Amino acid sequence: MALRVAVLINTPCTNKEFWTDVRTSYFEAFAAVAPTAEVHCYDPVFEKIFPNPARYDLIILSGGKADASSSEPWVLGVLDFLRNTVREFPRAKILGICWGHQAVSRAFGGEIRPVQTGPIAAIQDVPLTEAGRKFFAFAAQTGSYVRSPTLSYCVKANTQHGKRVPEFHVREVYKPAPGFTALAEDNECFVNEANTVLSFQAHPEIGADLARKMLLEEDDVYNGNIAAAELNKEVLKLDQGLDGLRLLERVIQWVYE
């Protein structure tokens, strides 16, 4: 049976181009790692429609430009959906990415704060914890995976070794939720005790073309305060490849654990 995936697009569709890019990134990523997968997208912001967990093998909370720590009704609705799903469908597999990573932590008792050094827009190596080395066996030797693109208000230095993924975010998990194990340092990746909720601050679904676009196109959220020279350095790292698809392959294995 084909893998069934539901993706909650957690960003307002008022920026249609960005909303479409987010949506398309999931279709393209799963077409690469699971060509027969059925991927359905949901809009929790305006339509406020959520998937039936019983119908899916994996539920993904996407990234987005909203504030995961806000009290906007739709944000609180996503948090309620997370808690209700874990309670009522204890075997459902949930993956949080970027905004979704922060929302997962908040929903289960963690805390979020603005990135102290400012927004991050970078291609970064993510050092793994001991638990993370076991979970991500492909990265055990180097001890890190290279983040999918990350957008935030600071550019962190890369390590020499690791797996590469992009990061784009202005907020971060400050205090992890109780009952979650850190798979990477700096609160970058967690899995819960039941092994049913996994989250990344990085973007395994973002490929090189979209990462380049997000790094170079002027943006008032992610890269507006970062020097062009720094952003161009991050773009050059894309030539070294990204590990996002390898992370998603591991996610698919995890779905069936």
Short mmCIF file of the C-alpha atoms (twelve columns), coordinates in Angstrom:
data_MODEL
# 
_entry.id   MODEL 
# 
loop_
_atom_site.group_PDB 
_atom_site.id 
_atom_site.type_symbol 
_atom_site.label_atom_id 
_atom_site.label_alt_id 
_atom_site.label_comp_id 
_atom_site.label_asym_id 
_atom_site.label_seq_id 
_atom_site.Cartn_x 
_atom_site.Cartn_y 
_atom_site.Cartn_z 
_atom_site.pdbx_PDB_model_num 
ATOM 1   C CA . MET A 1   0.000  0.000  0.000  1 
ATOM 2   C CA . ALA A 2   1.266  3.462  -0.887 1 
ATOM 3   C CA . LEU A 3   2.501  5.737  1.875  1 
ATOM 4   C CA . ARG A 4   -0.228 8.247  2.771  1 
ATOM 5   C CA . VAL A 5   1.016  11.666 3.848  1 
ATOM 6   C CA . ALA A 6   -0.939 14.689 5.092  1 
ATOM 7   C CA . VAL A 7   0.843  18.056 5.126  1 
ATOM 8   C CA . LEU A 8   -0.473 21.024 7.099  1 
ATOM 9   C CA . ILE A 9   0.750  24.171 5.325  1 
ATOM 10  C CA . ASN A 10  1.291  26.449 8.301  1 
ATOM 11  C CA . THR A 11  1.660  29.785 6.578  1 
ATOM 12  C CA . PRO A 12  -0.985 32.263 5.383  1 
ATOM 13  C CA . CYS A 13  -1.703 32.013 1.662  1 
ATOM 14  C CA . THR A 14  -1.721 35.815 1.418  1 
ATOM 15  C CA . ASN A 15  1.832  35.376 0.046  1 
ATOM 16  C CA . LYS A 16  0.715  33.032 -2.711 1 
ATOM 17  C CA . GLU A 17  4.160  32.474 -4.190 1 
ATOM 18  C CA . PHE A 18  5.697  31.430 -0.872 1 
ATOM 19  C CA . TRP A 19  2.667  29.272 -0.004 1 
ATOM 20  C CA . THR A 20  2.955  27.535 -3.371 1 
ATOM 21  C CA . ASP A 21  6.712  27.014 -2.926 1 
ATOM 22  C CA . VAL A 22  6.129  25.369 0.454  1 
ATOM 23  C CA . ARG A 23  3.441  23.102 -0.963 1 
ATOM 24  C CA . THR A 24  5.450  22.167 -4.041 1 
ATOM 25  C CA . SER A 25  8.546  21.324 -2.008 1 
ATOM 26  C CA . TYR A 26  6.707  18.443 -0.325 1 
ATOM 27  C CA . PHE A 27  5.351  17.021 -3.567 1 
ATOM 28  C CA . GLU A 28  8.814  17.121 -5.131 1 
ATOM 29  C CA . ALA A 29  10.609 15.686 -2.092 1 
ATOM 30  C CA . PHE A 30  8.259  12.739 -1.701 1 
ATOM 31  C CA . ALA A 31  8.277  12.115 -5.446 1 
ATOM 32  C CA . ALA A 32  12.033 11.596 -5.056 1 
ATOM 33  C CA . VAL A 33  12.063 9.375  -1.953 1 
ATOM 34  C CA . ALA A 34  8.669  7.632  -2.193 1 
ATOM 35  C CA . PRO A 35  7.352  7.924  -5.765 1 
ATOM 36  C CA . THR A 36  4.114  6.067  -5.024 1 
ATOM 37  C CA . ALA A 37  3.268  8.139  -1.952 1 
ATOM 38  C CA . GLU A 38  -0.057 9.953  -1.799 1 
ATOM 39  C CA . VAL A 39  0.534  13.494 -0.511 1 
ATOM 40  C CA . HIS A 40  -2.437 15.663 0.481  1 
ATOM 41  C CA . CYS A 41  -2.133 19.258 1.693  1 
ATOM 42  C CA . TYR A 42  -4.361 20.998 4.246  1 
ATOM 43  C CA . ASP A 43  -4.832 24.666 5.122  1 
ATOM 44  C CA . PRO A 44  -5.189 25.145 8.902  1 
ATOM 45  C CA . VAL A 45  -4.885 28.934 8.605  1 
ATOM 46  C CA . PHE A 46  -7.931 30.060 6.610  1 
ATOM 47  C CA . GLU A 47  -9.846 26.908 5.758  1 
ATOM 48  C CA . LYS A 48  -9.098 25.442 9.202  1 
ATOM 49  C CA . ILE A 49  -9.355 21.931 7.800  1 
ATOM 50  C CA . PHE A 50  -7.358 19.145 9.425  1 
ATOM 51  C CA . PRO A 51  -6.671 15.595 8.255  1 
ATOM 52  C CA . ASN A 52  -8.245 12.528 9.788  1 
ATOM 53  C CA . PRO A 53  -5.231 10.836 11.424 1 
ATOM 54  C CA . ALA A 54  -6.749 7.404  10.867 1 
ATOM 55  C CA . ARG A 55  -6.402 7.864  7.106  1 
ATOM 56  C CA . TYR A 56  -2.695 8.708  7.020  1 
ATOM 57  C CA . ASP A 57  0.620  7.028  7.764  1 
ATOM 58  C CA . LEU A 58  2.341  10.338 8.397  1 
ATOM 59  C CA . ILE A 59  1.142  13.832 9.317  1 
ATOM 60  C CA . ILE A 60  3.569  16.682 8.651  1 
ATOM 61  C CA . LEU A 61  3.450  20.179 10.096 1 
ATOM 62  C CA . SER A 62  5.244  22.417 7.619  1 
ATOM 63  C CA . GLY A 63  7.362  25.475 8.154  1 
ATOM 64  C CA . GLY A 64  5.970  28.957 7.650  1 
ATOM 65  C CA . LYS A 65  6.442  32.642 8.389  1 
ATOM 66  C CA . ALA A 66  3.954  32.850 11.251 1 
ATOM 67  C CA . ASP A 67  4.853  33.056 14.934 1 
ATOM 68  C CA . ALA A 68  4.484  29.631 16.559 1 
ATOM 69  C CA . SER A 69  4.406  31.296 19.976 1 
ATOM 70  C CA . SER A 70  1.436  33.543 19.145 1 
ATOM 71  C CA . SER A 71  -2.146 33.253 20.369 1 
ATOM 72  C CA . GLU A 72  -3.720 33.582 16.934 1 
ATOM 73  C CA . PRO A 73  -6.780 31.307 16.798 1 
ATOM 74  C CA . TRP A 74  -5.420 29.199 13.933 1 
ATOM 75  C CA . VAL A 75  -2.122 28.646 15.763 1 
ATOM 76  C CA . LEU A 76  -3.983 27.500 18.870 1 
ATOM 77  C CA . GLY A 77  -6.068 25.275 16.597 1 
ATOM 78  C CA . VAL A 78  -2.944 23.538 15.299 1 
ATOM 79  C CA . LEU A 79  -1.699 23.016 18.853 1 
ATOM 80  C CA . ASP A 80  -5.051 21.491 19.824 1 
ATOM 81  C CA . PHE A 81  -4.931 19.243 16.771 1 
ATOM 82  C CA . LEU A 82  -1.496 17.993 17.821 1 
ATOM 83  C CA . ARG A 83  -2.556 17.237 21.385 1 
ATOM 84  C CA . ASN A 84  -5.825 15.625 20.322 1 
ATOM 85  C CA . THR A 85  -4.099 13.460 17.722 1 
ATOM 86  C CA . VAL A 86  -1.514 12.158 20.179 1 
ATOM 87  C CA . ARG A 87  -4.235 11.445 22.736 1 
ATOM 88  C CA . GLU A 88  -6.863 9.919  20.441 1 
ATOM 89  C CA . PHE A 89  -4.570 8.266  17.866 1 
ATOM 90  C CA . PRO A 90  -1.565 7.177  19.952 1 
ATOM 91  C CA . ARG A 91  0.063  5.309  17.066 1 
ATOM 92  C CA . ALA A 92  -0.158 8.179  14.566 1 
ATOM 93  C CA . LYS A 93  3.218  9.383  13.287 1 
ATOM 94  C CA . ILE A 94  3.729  13.164 13.317 1 
ATOM 95  C CA . LEU A 95  6.647  15.096 11.832 1 
ATOM 96  C CA . GLY A 96  7.213  18.775 12.631 1 
ATOM 97  C CA . ILE A 97  9.487  20.853 10.388 1 
ATOM 98  C CA . CYS A 98  10.761 24.348 11.279 1 
ATOM 99  C CA . TRP A 99  7.544  26.117 12.391 1 
ATOM 100 C CA . GLY A 100 6.143  22.633 12.978 1 
ATOM 101 C CA . HIS A 101 9.149  21.744 15.145 1 
ATOM 102 C CA . GLN A 102 8.457  24.760 17.329 1 
ATOM 103 C CA . ALA A 103 4.718  24.079 17.425 1 
ATOM 104 C CA . VAL A 104 5.307  20.479 18.531 1 
ATOM 105 C CA . SER A 105 7.513  21.649 21.383 1 
ATOM 106 C CA . ARG A 106 5.026  24.307 22.455 1 
ATOM 107 C CA . ALA A 107 2.030  21.949 22.254 1 
ATOM 108 C CA . PHE A 108 3.611  19.516 24.692 1 
ATOM 109 C CA . GLY A 109 5.072  21.927 27.219 1 
ATOM 110 C CA . GLY A 110 8.233  23.363 25.674 1 
ATOM 111 C CA . GLU A 111 9.086  27.036 25.207 1 
ATOM 112 C CA . ILE A 112 9.916  29.107 22.114 1 
ATOM 113 C CA . ARG A 113 11.865 32.359 21.896 1 
ATOM 114 C CA . PRO A 114 13.321 34.643 19.196 1 
ATOM 115 C CA . VAL A 115 16.754 33.546 17.985 1 
ATOM 116 C CA . GLN A 116 19.056 35.528 20.256 1 
ATOM 117 C CA . THR A 117 21.572 36.357 17.525 1 
ATOM 118 C CA . GLY A 118 18.963 37.329 14.956 1 
ATOM 119 C CA . PRO A 119 17.369 35.567 11.943 1 
ATOM 120 C CA . ILE A 120 19.048 32.529 10.379 1 
ATOM 121 C CA . ALA A 121 19.286 31.871 6.662  1 
ATOM 122 C CA . ALA A 122 21.930 29.229 6.137  1 
ATOM 123 C CA . ILE A 123 23.025 25.782 5.018  1 
ATOM 124 C CA . GLN A 124 24.302 24.217 8.215  1 
ATOM 125 C CA . ASP A 125 25.744 21.114 9.778  1 
ATOM 126 C CA . VAL A 126 23.714 19.867 12.720 1 
ATOM 127 C CA . PRO A 127 25.739 18.061 15.418 1 
ATOM 128 C CA . LEU A 128 23.994 14.944 16.702 1 
ATOM 129 C CA . THR A 129 23.635 13.714 20.254 1 
ATOM 130 C CA . GLU A 130 24.486 10.109 21.118 1 
ATOM 131 C CA . ALA A 131 20.814 9.220  20.674 1 
ATOM 132 C CA . GLY A 132 20.858 11.010 17.343 1 
ATOM 133 C CA . ARG A 133 23.837 9.014  16.098 1 
ATOM 134 C CA . LYS A 134 21.853 5.856  16.734 1 
ATOM 135 C CA . PHE A 135 18.698 7.228  15.140 1 
ATOM 136 C CA . PHE A 136 20.430 8.631  12.040 1 
ATOM 137 C CA . ALA A 137 22.801 5.773  11.336 1 
ATOM 138 C CA . PHE A 138 23.906 7.300  8.012  1 
ATOM 139 C CA . ALA A 139 25.379 10.239 9.950  1 
ATOM 140 C CA . ALA A 140 26.857 8.292  12.869 1 
ATOM 141 C CA . GLN A 141 30.439 8.500  11.631 1 
ATOM 142 C CA . THR A 142 30.522 12.252 11.083 1 
ATOM 143 C CA . GLY A 143 28.349 12.952 14.095 1 
ATOM 144 C CA . SER A 144 26.123 15.450 12.345 1 
ATOM 145 C CA . TYR A 145 23.747 15.904 9.461  1 
ATOM 146 C CA . VAL A 146 23.912 18.937 7.258  1 
ATOM 147 C CA . ARG A 147 20.738 20.888 7.710  1 
ATOM 148 C CA . SER A 148 18.291 21.317 5.014  1 
ATOM 149 C CA . PRO A 149 17.914 25.026 4.430  1 
ATOM 150 C CA . THR A 150 17.254 27.002 7.565  1 
ATOM 151 C CA . LEU A 151 16.015 30.571 7.602  1 
ATOM 152 C CA . SER A 152 16.586 32.506 10.766 1 
ATOM 153 C CA . TYR A 153 18.192 35.712 11.943 1 
ATOM 154 C CA . CYS A 154 21.772 34.548 12.292 1 
ATOM 155 C CA . VAL A 155 24.250 32.625 10.220 1 
ATOM 156 C CA . LYS A 156 25.940 29.908 12.236 1 
ATOM 157 C CA . ALA A 157 29.350 28.504 11.416 1 
ATOM 158 C CA . ASN A 158 29.388 25.109 9.753  1 
ATOM 159 C CA . THR A 159 31.379 22.212 11.076 1 
ATOM 160 C CA . GLN A 160 33.785 20.441 8.752  1 
ATOM 161 C CA . HIS A 161 31.799 17.244 8.657  1 
ATOM 162 C CA . GLY A 162 28.160 16.351 8.727  1 
ATOM 163 C CA . LYS A 163 24.984 16.207 6.748  1 
ATOM 164 C CA . ARG A 164 23.795 19.372 5.018  1 
ATOM 165 C CA . VAL A 165 20.296 20.847 5.207  1 
ATOM 166 C CA . PRO A 166 18.855 24.385 4.876  1 
ATOM 167 C CA . GLU A 167 17.604 26.412 7.836  1 
ATOM 168 C CA . PHE A 168 15.383 29.503 7.758  1 
ATOM 169 C CA . HIS A 169 13.928 30.708 11.069 1 
ATOM 170 C CA . VAL A 170 13.600 33.672 13.416 1 
ATOM 171 C CA . ARG A 171 12.529 31.682 16.475 1 
ATOM 172 C CA . GLU A 172 13.867 28.599 18.170 1 
ATOM 173 C CA . VAL A 173 12.990 26.047 20.804 1 
ATOM 174 C CA . TYR A 174 14.347 27.414 24.081 1 
ATOM 175 C CA . LYS A 175 13.154 24.695 26.450 1 
ATOM 176 C CA . PRO A 176 12.307 21.214 25.126 1 
ATOM 177 C CA . ALA A 177 8.968  19.635 25.928 1 
ATOM 178 C CA . PRO A 178 9.035  17.044 28.727 1 
ATOM 179 C CA . GLY A 179 9.286  13.477 27.470 1 
ATOM 180 C CA . PHE A 180 11.183 14.356 24.286 1 
ATOM 181 C CA . THR A 181 14.722 13.132 23.566 1 
ATOM 182 C CA . ALA A 182 17.187 15.425 21.804 1 
ATOM 183 C CA . LEU A 183 18.585 13.821 18.648 1 
ATOM 184 C CA . ALA A 184 20.672 16.896 17.790 1 
ATOM 185 C CA . GLU A 185 22.371 19.613 19.791 1 
ATOM 186 C CA . ASP A 186 20.930 23.107 20.332 1 
ATOM 187 C CA . ASN A 187 17.338 21.791 20.416 1 
ATOM 188 C CA . GLU A 188 17.466 21.134 16.650 1 
ATOM 189 C CA . CYS A 189 15.720 17.749 16.572 1 
ATOM 190 C CA . PHE A 190 13.573 15.723 18.970 1 
ATOM 191 C CA . VAL A 191 11.636 12.481 19.197 1 
ATOM 192 C CA . ASN A 192 9.116  11.659 21.914 1 
ATOM 193 C CA . GLU A 193 9.278  8.671  24.249 1 
ATOM 194 C CA . ALA A 194 6.558  6.840  22.331 1 
ATOM 195 C CA . ASN A 195 8.568  7.237  19.099 1 
ATOM 196 C CA . THR A 196 5.535  8.732  17.362 1 
ATOM 197 C CA . VAL A 197 6.433  12.448 17.176 1 
ATOM 198 C CA . LEU A 198 9.616  13.602 15.448 1 
ATOM 199 C CA . SER A 199 10.670 17.163 14.661 1 
ATOM 200 C CA . PHE A 200 13.433 19.087 12.865 1 
ATOM 201 C CA . GLN A 201 14.246 22.777 12.999 1 
ATOM 202 C CA . ALA A 202 15.851 22.285 9.570  1 
ATOM 203 C CA . HIS A 203 14.110 21.744 6.222  1 
ATOM 204 C CA . PRO A 204 14.752 18.284 4.745  1 
ATOM 205 C CA . GLU A 205 12.092 18.915 2.106  1 
ATOM 206 C CA . ILE A 206 13.746 21.983 0.577  1 
ATOM 207 C CA . GLY A 207 15.938 21.301 -2.443 1 
ATOM 208 C CA . ALA A 208 18.816 23.331 -3.808 1 
ATOM 209 C CA . ASP A 209 16.748 25.485 -6.197 1 
ATOM 210 C CA . LEU A 210 14.291 26.636 -3.556 1 
ATOM 211 C CA . ALA A 211 17.081 27.096 -0.997 1 
ATOM 212 C CA . ARG A 212 18.923 29.333 -3.468 1 
ATOM 213 C CA . LYS A 213 15.767 31.348 -4.082 1 
ATOM 214 C CA . MET A 214 15.108 31.788 -0.365 1 
ATOM 215 C CA . LEU A 215 18.705 32.813 0.301  1 
ATOM 216 C CA . LEU A 216 19.026 35.347 -2.479 1 
ATOM 217 C CA . GLU A 217 15.609 36.918 -2.920 1 
ATOM 218 C CA . GLU A 218 14.996 39.852 -0.610 1 
ATOM 219 C CA . ASP A 219 12.811 38.853 2.295  1 
ATOM 220 C CA . ASP A 220 11.675 40.954 5.239  1 
ATOM 221 C CA . VAL A 221 11.497 37.931 7.559  1 
ATOM 222 C CA . TYR A 222 14.563 35.784 6.964  1 
ATOM 223 C CA . ASN A 223 17.468 37.426 5.171  1 
ATOM 224 C CA . GLY A 224 16.789 41.165 5.309  1 
ATOM 225 C CA . ASN A 225 19.445 41.797 7.967  1 
ATOM 226 C CA . ILE A 226 22.111 39.473 6.554  1 
ATOM 227 C CA . ALA A 227 24.881 40.824 4.327  1 
ATOM 228 C CA . ALA A 228 24.788 39.759 0.681  1 
ATOM 229 C CA . ALA A 229 28.324 38.374 0.946  1 
ATOM 230 C CA . GLU A 230 27.262 36.049 3.758  1 
ATOM 231 C CA . LEU A 231 24.234 34.842 1.815  1 
ATOM 232 C CA . ASN A 232 26.378 34.161 -1.253 1 
ATOM 233 C CA . LYS A 233 28.689 32.013 0.880  1 
ATOM 234 C CA . GLU A 234 25.684 29.927 1.883  1 
ATOM 235 C CA . VAL A 235 24.627 29.582 -1.759 1 
ATOM 236 C CA . LEU A 236 28.055 28.165 -2.651 1 
ATOM 237 C CA . LYS A 237 27.513 25.391 -0.114 1 
ATOM 238 C CA . LEU A 238 24.610 24.133 -2.205 1 
ATOM 239 C CA . ASP A 239 27.153 22.838 -4.730 1 
ATOM 240 C CA . GLN A 240 28.290 20.369 -2.065 1 
ATOM 241 C CA . GLY A 241 24.856 18.799 -1.914 1 
ATOM 242 C CA . LEU A 242 22.138 18.556 0.742  1 
ATOM 243 C CA . ASP A 243 21.172 15.696 3.042  1 
ATOM 244 C CA . GLY A 244 17.478 16.497 3.156  1 
ATOM 245 C CA . LEU A 245 16.362 13.514 1.105  1 
ATOM 246 C CA . ARG A 246 18.440 11.151 3.237  1 
ATOM 247 C CA . LEU A 247 16.677 12.533 6.288  1 
ATOM 248 C CA . LEU A 248 13.292 11.987 4.638  1 
ATOM 249 C CA . GLU A 249 14.260 8.420  3.756  1 
ATOM 250 C CA . ARG A 250 14.998 7.879  7.441  1 
ATOM 251 C CA . VAL A 251 11.637 9.453  8.302  1 
ATOM 252 C CA . ILE A 252 9.878  6.954  6.049  1 
ATOM 253 C CA . GLN A 253 11.674 4.081  7.785  1 
ATOM 254 C CA . TRP A 254 10.609 5.564  11.119 1 
ATOM 255 C CA . VAL A 255 6.968  5.693  10.030 1 
ATOM 256 C CA . TYR A 256 6.924  1.896  9.909  1 
ATOM 257 C CA . GLU A 257 8.799  1.319  13.181 1 
# 
